[in-house]
Each structure stands twice: as C-alpha cells, then as structure tokens.
Amino acid sequence: MQLNYIANAFVPSSSGKTIAMIDPSDGQVFEDIQRSNAHDIDTAVVAAQDCFELVWRRISAAERGRLLMKLATKVAAHADELALIEQRDCGKPVKQAKADAAALARYFEFYAGACDKLMGETIPYLDGYSVMTWREPHGVTGHIIPWNYPMQIFGRSVGGALAAGNVCVVKPAEDACLSLLRVAELAAEAGFPAGAVNIVTGYGHEVGDALARHPGIDHISFTGSPSVGTLIQQVAAERHCPVTLELGGKSPQIVFADADLDAAIPTIINAIVQNAGQTCSAGSRLLVEQAVYEPLLERLGKAFESLQVGPAAMDLDVGPLIRQSQQQRVWDFLSDAQVANIPMVAQGQIVDAAPDTGFYQAPTLLRDVPPQHRLAQEEVFGPVLCAMSFKSEDHAVELANSTRFGLVTGIWTRDGARQFRMAKRVKAGQVFINNYGAGGGVELPFGGVKSSGYGREKGFEALYGFTTLKTLAVRHG
C-alpha cells in the first residue's frame, strides 16, 4: 500500500480509505493508494507553510539550484526504476516511459541552472528617485497533475515552482501517481527540507477540490480538461488566487502540396499515436491541401495498418489506454463516426498477446471528417486521426482556427513566406514548421489560448508565472 508523502515522510490518510490502482495492460489491481481528504490537504499545506517561512525562503537561489541539480542526478540514476513504475501505472510502452524519466531529469537540470538568473530591473524615473523591481515567490503553490504524463508534467510544473522559490503541495491523478511518490522521496534524499515537496493522493472531487479551495495555497497550476479548469478558476477567483491552466487541445497538422511528405508522415503518425493519443498536444486533426490529399491518405493508411498495439512491457508502437472509461469514450467517438458515415481509411492491429481485460484501441485514420462534427471539435484523447482537405491558405486558416482550442499547430510547407504568414494567422500557443514538438524541449514555453488555457509552463517563461513582481521606489533627494 502506498501512503501520502508529507514533510519528507510517508503517512496514511486520516480517512482510512484507499483506492485500487489498475494496470491498464491487463485491467488488474496491483496496488492501493490513499483516498485522502481535506484534512490531509490541510496537513500538507501547513507543512509547506512551515517549510517556506522557516527554511526555504532563507535558502539562496544558488543553493536552490544545487538542490535541484542533485535531484536531477538522483532521477537520472533511478531512471530505469521510475520508467518501470510509469510503465505499469500508465500503460506506457517501455521507450515512452524511459523518455519521460529522462525528461523529468532534464526539467530539474534546466531549472537548477535558472534559479539564480531570475532577476528584476531598474527603471529610469524622476530625479531624486531610484526605482527597481524584483521577483518574489508566491509561497505555497498547488499542483494538480493529470494521469497521461505524471513525471513530465511534475517536472515542468513543480520544477519551475521550486526554482522560483516556492514550496509545493501536489495532487496527482488517482489513476497514475506512483512515480511521483517515488520522486518526492528522491527529493528528500537529495536534501530538500521537510515540507518543500508534498504529495497527497485521492479523487479530484475530494482532494483536488480541497487543494484549490485551501486559503493557504497561493497559486494553482492545473493541467486537465476545460470543464475542470473552469471549476478551478471559479474556486480560485473567490479568494483571488492566481492560476496557470493547460486545458488540452484539438491541434491541427496543416500539410500543403509542396510539403516534404517523406519527412511529414512519420511525424504526423507519432503525434497522434504517442501515449496512445492521450496527449494534450496530440496532432489529432490533419488538414491537407487537395492536390496531395489522396496520395497522402494512401501512404498514411498503409503506415497505420502496420502499427501494433499491446501491453506496455512488449514496447510496441502503442500501449493501452489508461482505463476502461477512457476506452469507452474512444469507442463512443468511433461509433458516432459510423453513424455519420465518416469513412475509415485504416486501422492498426491489436496483437494476439494483448489480454482481453486490457484497455486497448487500434490507431484509426478517418477521412472527410466534417469540420463541425464532434470528432473535429472535441478531444478524443485516443489514437484517432481525423483528416479533411482544404482548398487554399485562407481555407486552411479557417479550418485550423475553427475549434475552441488553441494549443499547438504544425505547418508543413517549403514556402518560407507561407510559413510565417500561417504562423502569424493560426491561433495557438506553439507553432511548429516542418516538425511537430521540436523534440519536446523543456526550454520551450508551453501553453495555449482560447479554451486551451492561459499562462505558460516550461522554459524560463514559466518562472514569471510562479513569481509576483514587486516594485520598490526610493526617494533620496
């Protein structure tokens, strides 16, 4: 049984209740976590407040950096262990789980180097005055982490908050939290003081709600659905608590007739099947110029048919979905496609070795998806790629911007002028030209517009959101 991690110690929930952890590869229970409550959140927040006031705020920025670097080294040394935990917890293929562990170490490494470089400035003002600004941490930051990328999102969120001088209370998803409990333990081993990193597990409507409402939380970082993001904003607004929200997307890949299809095809496929399509920035809409629509779909169809789906340990192209309800969600979308007579181009194959009790879905390529159909408007959060054609640059922009989301856009064209025209016109927080994701660099500010949220994580830009700006004006005559 896994316990909460508060003030550098494993402690049980005051509720005395637990939640069963399910292995997505076979649908079987393999562990129990704490079903925590508001009392446990309060315990964690008090521990964090004590740490901040008595210890953490007195530690120099350089020393914070050294601690984060030690944690990065610890994570790297335990990368295989963490990957195995993530593999079973989330159903990630081995290579994806190892990539996530490597990314976690890199986040801590990046933010370790940024700690003592977060500077204010001086402002020219009236004669007889000296005016300057400096950045201060919020204090105790709350982090609600989703189940699709626990380690990566912990790194980009908690890593940035710690680097800026905050202490953290983390509520991971009840479906996948075991790796984060281990990382918190590694943080203590690296020398982080008790209360700097606290993990409280449980359901969102119980623990997440208590965290968002707690008066001791000075900033909230949330990654998840727009509907829950709205609730968190409403709760935070009651006490004027700032929030950073990353709320998903329906991101387009826009392919023009002059694109290098040999380069585009493997990237387009990876952007929708990575993590079984359970990625906020998944390239789930494929917009193709009419002149290359048919040949591109033919090539993509053959590639989709070769994709294999199976248990995480088999390390195939695609692993299982996180849970049965998520599997049913994808099935419902595909059922709607059948009702609407949306043609299916191709599907991958679920291998015979995949247990019937696992939560598998073959990657699916659909074509001629009506732009206003829910398949083109809503997050499926599964390996389903929806293709449609466009006639002109203006038409491509219209389709790209036609959803309520605005997280990521991929643009495939050799025309340099078009690259910049399109990049300026699409509504998205990140735009990638002749690539998608740029390797997921931790240095690249990440976040969305419209219903994809606001605020930025990753990169140096994240540190501004995790701090507040103070202005000092001195009159000296």
Buried (B, 14 or more C-beta within 10 A) or exposed (E): EBBBBBBBEBBBBBBEBBBEBBBBBBBEEEBBBBBBBBEBBBBBBBBBBBBBBEBBBEBEBEEBBBBBBBBBBBBBEBBEBBBBBBBBBBBBBBEBBBBBBBBBBBBBBBBBBBBBEBEBEEEEEEEEEEBBBEBBBBBBBBBBBBBBBBBBBBBBBBBBBBBBBBBBBBBBBBBBBBBBBBBBBBBBEBEBBBBBBBBBBBBBEBBBBBBBBBEBBBBBBBBBBBEBBEBBBEBBEEEEBBBBBBBBBBBBBBBBBBBEBEEBBEBBBBBBBBBBBBBBBBBBBBBBBEEBBEEBBEBBBEBBBEBBBBBBBBBBBBBBBBBBEBBEBBEEBBEEBEEEEBEBBBBBBBEEEBBEBBBBBBBBBBBBBEBEBBBBBBBBBBBBBBBBBBEEBEBBBBBBBBBEBBBBBBBBBEBEEBBEBBBEBBBBBBBBBBBBBEEBEBEBBBBBBBBBBBBBBBBBBBBBBBBBEEEEEEEEE
